[in-house]
Amino acid sequence: MFVKSVWMHPSDLGTSDGQLDSVFSRLAKHGFSKIFLFVKMDDGTVTFRTKNPDVQFTMTDWSGDPLEKAVEVAHNYNIEMHPTFVVFCEGIWKDWGVPSQPGAWLSKNLQLVQYDKKGEPILRWADPAKREVRKHESEIMIEVASNYDIDGIQLDYIRYPEDAEGCFCDHCRMTFKGLFGVDPREIAQLDENMSKWIQWRAENITGFVRDLRRDMKKTNPKAELSAAVFKDYPRCLMHLGQDWPKWVEEGIVDFLCPMTYEYDLRVARYHARNHRAAVGKNALLYEGLGKASSQSKLSPREVLAQATAFREEGANGITVFSHGSLTDDDLGGLDKLEG
C-alpha cells in the first residue's frame, strides 16, 4: 500500500473539537493514514500541556490538551498520529547574516549554545555534544511517549545548523582534540583530520537517535521512531552531521521522510532514486513532497506527477508539506494514486 501522510502545524488544529473533526475527516476521506503534527517548535515552545517547568506551552486558547484531543480524533478516523519535535534548535531565526535569538530555555542556559568557527555563538542552536542538551531534548519526547496514545515520534532538525559551521565551543574542541590530537578550529586541509571531524559530529547526532530509541523502547515499545531528513545525502553528512542511512543500517529508526522539496520533476525523481539506493530495498521511505515550501510551489498536476514519480522510484509513500497548503484539487488528484 502506498501511504499518504502529511506534516501539520499547530495552527491547522483550530481551537475546537469541531474544527479538529473537520480537518481529520477531510484527510481520511482522501486516504491519508499518518499525520506528523509539530508539537515542539524551533523556538523551544511546545503545543501539549507539559509538566516540564523549563518548557513553555503556547496553545493557551485551548481549554484542554490539544495533542490529547488530536490523537483521539485522528484515531477515530484510523489515522496514525506521530508528534514531530524540532531537535537542538531552540531559538528564533532572524535572517541570513543577522544574529539569531535564543528561546526561553536556551536563554537561561547560554553555556549550552553552539559556536561557529570564528568563535561567535549560534544563539538558537543547542550543542548536541553536551549531556545537558541531550537530556533536555530527550525528556520532552519521552514525556509525550509516556503520557499520550501516540503511534510514533518524528525528529526534525536532527542535525547541526545549515547557516553556520558548528560546534567549535571549548567543550567540543577539547573533546575532539583529546580523541584525535588536533583542534578542529585548526583543521585547514581536506584531509584525514577533516574526515574525523565530520564523523565525530555525525556520531553526536546518531548517538542521540540511538539513545532515544533505547529509551522509547522502555517507555512505549509500540511507538515508532522516524525522522524528517535532508534530501542531499551524503552532503548532509558532511555539512550537517546527518547520517540517516546509518540510522537505517543500525535499525534505530522505523522509517524516514526525506524532505524532497523540488519544483522540477526530473530533479525530484533523481533524489528519490538516490534515497532508495542509499538505504536499500527494505527500508521504509515516505518521500517529502513540497506542495508549498521555501524550495517549491506545486500545482495539483505537479503534486500528482511527483507523487507518481516517487512511487515509481520505490518510495513507500509520500509526506506532503504541508497540510495548510493542500487544496481540494490536490487531494482529488492524489486520489488517483489508489489505482
Secondary structure as UniProt FT lines:
FT   STRAND          3..8
FT   HELIX           10..13
FT   HELIX           17..29
FT   TURN            30..31
FT   STRAND          32..40
FT   TURN            42..43
FT   TURN            53..54
FT   TURN            60..61
FT   HELIX           66..76
FT   TURN            77..78
FT   STRAND          80..81
FT   STRAND          84..86
FT   STRAND          91..92
FT   TURN            96..97
FT   STRAND          101..102
FT   HELIX           104..107
FT   HELIX           110..112
FT   STRAND          113..115
FT   TURN            117..118
FT   STRAND          121..126
FT   TURN            128..129
FT   HELIX           131..147
FT   STRAND          152..156
FT   HELIX           170..180
FT   HELIX           184..186
FT   HELIX           192..219
FT   TURN            221..222
FT   STRAND          224..229
FT   TURN            233..234
FT   HELIX           235..240
FT   HELIX           244..250
FT   STRAND          255..260
FT   HELIX           265..279
FT   STRAND          285..290
FT   STRAND          292..293
FT   TURN            294..295
FT   STRAND          296..297
FT   HELIX           300..312
FT   TURN            313..314
FT   STRAND          317..321
FT   HELIX           323..325
FT   HELIX           328..334
FT   HELIX           335..338
//
